[in-house]
Amino acid sequence: MDCNQSEMQEPSIDTDKLSYEIFSILESKFLFGYDDQKLWIPKQIAPAIEPIAATETDDGVQAIKNQRGKICVLSIDGGGMRSILSGKALAYLENALRTKSGNPDARIADFFDVAAGSGVGGIFTAMLFGTKDHSRPIFQAEDTWKLLAAQGKKFYRSPSGSGGGIMKRIFRGGAAGSATAGLEKAMREIFVDLTLRDTLKPLLIPCYDLSSSASFVFSRADALETESFDFRLWEVCRATAAEPAVFEPVSIRSVDGRTKCVAVDGGLTMSNPTAAAITHVLHNKQEFPFVRGVEDILVLSLGTGQVLEGSYEYEQVKRWKAKDWARPTARIAGDGSADFVDHAVAMAFGQSRSSNYVRIQANGSSLGRCGPDVDMDPSSSNVKMLMGIADEMLTQKNVESVLFGGKKIAEQSNFEKLDWFAGELVLEHQRRGCRIAPTVAFKQAAPRPT
């Protein structure tokens, strides 16, 4: 054997791992300014959920991924009164987090790094991450669906008639005016004078801006950079929930008055904000410095269900004339867009979609018995029906996308998915105490001048 060949060795995984750790220490030291060397001594803790896999075929690669960690993302669709379904899922998830972490006061905001919500989902997001003391959120997950069940009558009016009647309410006062006043009053009471800066983690809440004819996303990260993008939370929620034919458009300004937005429903432009949340993480290196790709992101996306063929609405639509289609168009577009985003995101995750991406969604069989106005009907009977559907949804096996293979029925029920996901969140939370460098570096709000 040639002497030179005998001296050549294959790169060692241990060497690569050591190089990675040294690089991480140096990078983080300069990036975060840590001087205390004791901070770089990893603490030895035993995960309560499950040990870090020791049977991986490539332990070095797995160790590196564990050091990078995973950014935990929550996305909540818009859906009017159907958002009771996602609220119930949130409540179950928070209870599972408390059980698995052993902390009876654990909250959703403790475990997620980024949250995005559209429409009523945007209201839920602001509730779960808004804070008065910059320490704890002001609401629990249970409060989301309870708010909708208790105050839905202030937001919505049970619609009557079709087609032209709905269009008249868009351009005139009437029911839309009283519903708008109800929504504004409720949002003011909930959030008072809180702004986007008064949130615990990065938030993304979309709307459609009529003045620029483009999507507009309210973002905590932007609000922390300048008051020109800091908006009052109650107005943000009012903007993203301004569903046409139900609420009037709203003109709002930033805290300093420099940025103006004439907003309507976030669901029109981004009914499923999951893709926006993922993109925010991938391109926000200041707050998420070690993210390399989707394999470093853990996503939970909550849908609100779709009314499918065979339902009451489907049978009615078959007999509608052209003028009647003004009524369901926005919802059909929203449902179709949400489903498309779900499919695209699942494909983007590729082989890691089953371990990094979870979509909770009611299937058509649940909502099939609902009438066409389920989104806007705040009546006690409709609320009771939706609460029953929410409980049923958790026991269902959802339809999920398959890489290059269309769709199939999932192997796990939504119940089981949420339970597994809670375990992954708690495990990630525990692992962060062992890492050499911080997984996230959130921007902090500067004190406001008095």
Disulfide bonds with the S-S distance in Angstrom:
none
